[in-house]
Structures are given as C-alpha cells and as structure tokens.
Amino acid sequence: MVMLGQQRLLLTGIATEDSIATATLRQALEFGAQVICTAFPRDLEGARAVVAGIDPSVEVLGLDLCDPAGVEACRASIVERLGGLDGALHAVAFAPARALAAPMSVAEPQDLELSFRTSVQSFSVLANLVADLAPPSGGAVVGLDFDGGGAFSVYNWMGVMKAALRELTTYLARDLGDRRVRVNLVAAGPLLTRAARHIPDFDVLLNAWATTAPLEWDAGDPSPVADAICFLLSPFARAITGEVLHVDGGFGAMAGPLPRG
Ligand SMILES: NC(=O)c1ccc[n+]([C@@H]2O[C@H](COP(=O)([O-])OP(=O)(O)OC[C@H]3O[C@@H](n4cnc5c(N)ncnc54)[C@H](O)[C@@H]3O)[C@@H](O)[C@H]2O)c1
C-alpha cells in the first residue's frame, strides 16, 4: 500500500524552497498523494516557482488563512478541483519581530492579536475546512509545533502561541472526533527556513540542539519532519488524534546538555 495513495491533500505555507511545506510536498507526491498547495498572497509568485520546480501539474492557490472570504474562495476551488479533501497541513505562523525579541512585558496588544490569529486560530479554521470537505471515512489535519519544554532565551511570544496551539489541538480533536477527523501536531526541531531567520538569535536554538539532542540534528534538512507529517496525514495514523509527535532528534526527551566525546 502506498502511504498516501488516494489521499487528496491541501498543503498550506509554501513560501520558499526551504519551507517545511515544500519538503512535505515532495514527500507527499512521493507517497502517492494528490495535492493542492496554498501560499500567502504576498508569497504566491515565489511559491508557484518553487512548486513548478517540483511538479508543474500541482496547483498553488493564494490563501490568507485569516481572511474568511479567502477561505471560502479556497473551499470552492478545492471542491471544484478535488471534489473533497482527506487531509491538510497547517504550516503557517507569524509574529512581528517585537513579539519575538523584546521582554514579554512590552508586547503590543495588536501584535499579539495578529500573532494569535495567524499562528493559532487559523489552525481551527483549517481543521474545520477539512471536517466540512472530508468523506464519511474522515480526514486529518496536521500543524507544526516548536516545543523545547519551557522558556528559551529567544522565541518569546511565539512560544506562548505554540503552547496555545498544543491546547487547541486537544480541543479540536475532541470536537472533530465524531466526524472521524484527526488533529495532530509535529513538534519539529529548529530548521533554517524564512520564519526561523525572522527569529532574533536563532543560533541559540541551533546551539541548544547541538549540545542536547542525542541524534544528530541537521537544521538544513526538513525531510524527517515532512515524513512524520505524511505519516500523520495517512491512514497509518488512523487511531492517533490530539497528539504531538516530536521530530526533534530526541531534544525534548533529554533533561539537559549531553557530554559529547
Ligand atoms: N523552522 C523551524 O525551525 C520550525 C520549527 C518548528 C515549527 N515550525 C513551524 O513550522 C511552520 C512553517 O514554518 P517554516 O519554518 O516552514 O517557515 P516558512 O516561512 O517557510 O513558512 C511560514 C509560512 O506561513 C505563511 N503565512 C504567514 N501568515 C499567513 C496567513 N495569514 N495565511 C496563510 N499563510 C501565512 C507564510 O507565507 C509562509 O509560507 C510554522 O508554524 C512554524 O512556526 C518551524
């Protein structure tokens, strides 16, 4: 059985060649899925070029997940092109730089509201889209977490957004279970994407992984994360929901830095 054979997937969050969603597209096609991609309107042209380099037959729609009218237009396009949806990847997050660097106490309410709508609430929007378009056999939605088990010296309000995303995942799993829609997260280790480069002192996270992860972690290779996403979107994960699967080289399982020989 091909892992994603006959699965109709929507992959959000393609911006560049390095995006986790781009790696997921590669793997999903390899595993037999039928895919439609979306990109934030500002990133649409670049995303189309990236996707064309992988498979020119894959369509890329513009989608701002915070824009209800855009979501409705996307829903209509999916129904027209695929007839329904078996799964979706949420690979979307944003916070203004001030919310990622300054002390927590100086964050502006409008920055936090934008961060929450983009990085947390939009996951619920996508999960409900899958629930509406899934066949009676059900569907799956996967989001992306970054979970170091506590506070880092960087990441700040995005850490709070990810904690909210983890909690939201459990409530969505509760709400959508009777429609057989599964809701899960992959907690990825640090990867060198555009979003990561937006985080001040991202090197702090890379150094933490270098000292603490028991498995070697390659921040330039999103394919292990993409494989886990594909697994969670596939029928092989049919009894898994409300879960966070850590694909972080074992970082989260360690209590502290390891002696390196
Ligand atoms: N890179 C890492 O180290 C890392 C680690 C763990 C989790 N993550 C998470 O992975 C996800 C994907 O990020 P990435 O690292 O691939 O970076 P990326 O910059 O390639 O992707 C982020 C995407 O979010 C999109 N986006 C922003 N606002 C949007 C909106 N309103 N509607 C639709 N799309 C919007 C951007 O256009 C972009 O495609 C994010 O949730 C991020 O927090 C990243």
The ligand as an ORCA input file, in Angstrom:
! r2SCAN-3c Opt
* xyz 0 1
  N      11.675     26.481     11.070
  C      11.624     25.981     12.295
  O      12.658     25.893     12.999
  C      10.327     25.491     12.850
  C      10.354     24.601     13.937
  C       9.138     24.169     14.476
  C       7.938     24.610     13.929
  N       7.961     25.476     12.874
  C       6.680     25.909     12.326
  O       6.557     25.423     11.009
  C       5.563     26.204     10.337
  C       6.083     26.554      8.942
  O       7.182     27.440      9.063
  P       8.522     27.288      8.228
  O       9.606     27.140      9.220
  O       8.364     26.297      7.136
  O       8.720     28.773      7.646
  P       8.172     29.474      6.301
  O       8.483     30.923      6.489
  O       8.695     28.807      5.116
  O       6.599     29.233      6.386
  C       5.720     30.059      7.131
  C       4.520     30.270      6.228
  O       3.448     30.957      6.900
  C       2.786     31.679      5.861
  N       1.818     32.623      6.407
  C       2.026     33.634      7.277
  N       0.865     34.258      7.546
  C      -0.101     33.602      6.842
  C      -1.507     33.757      6.707
  N      -2.208     34.708      7.343
  N      -2.182     32.892      5.893
  C      -1.516     31.921      5.236
  N      -0.197     31.724      5.329
  C       0.501     32.576      6.112
  C       3.931     32.300      5.094
  O       3.524     32.798      3.842
  C       4.858     31.105      4.985
  O       4.542     30.337      3.855
  C       5.266     27.381     11.255
  O       4.099     27.081     12.005
  C       6.468     27.399     12.184
  O       6.209     28.014     13.436
  C       9.120     25.912     12.315
*
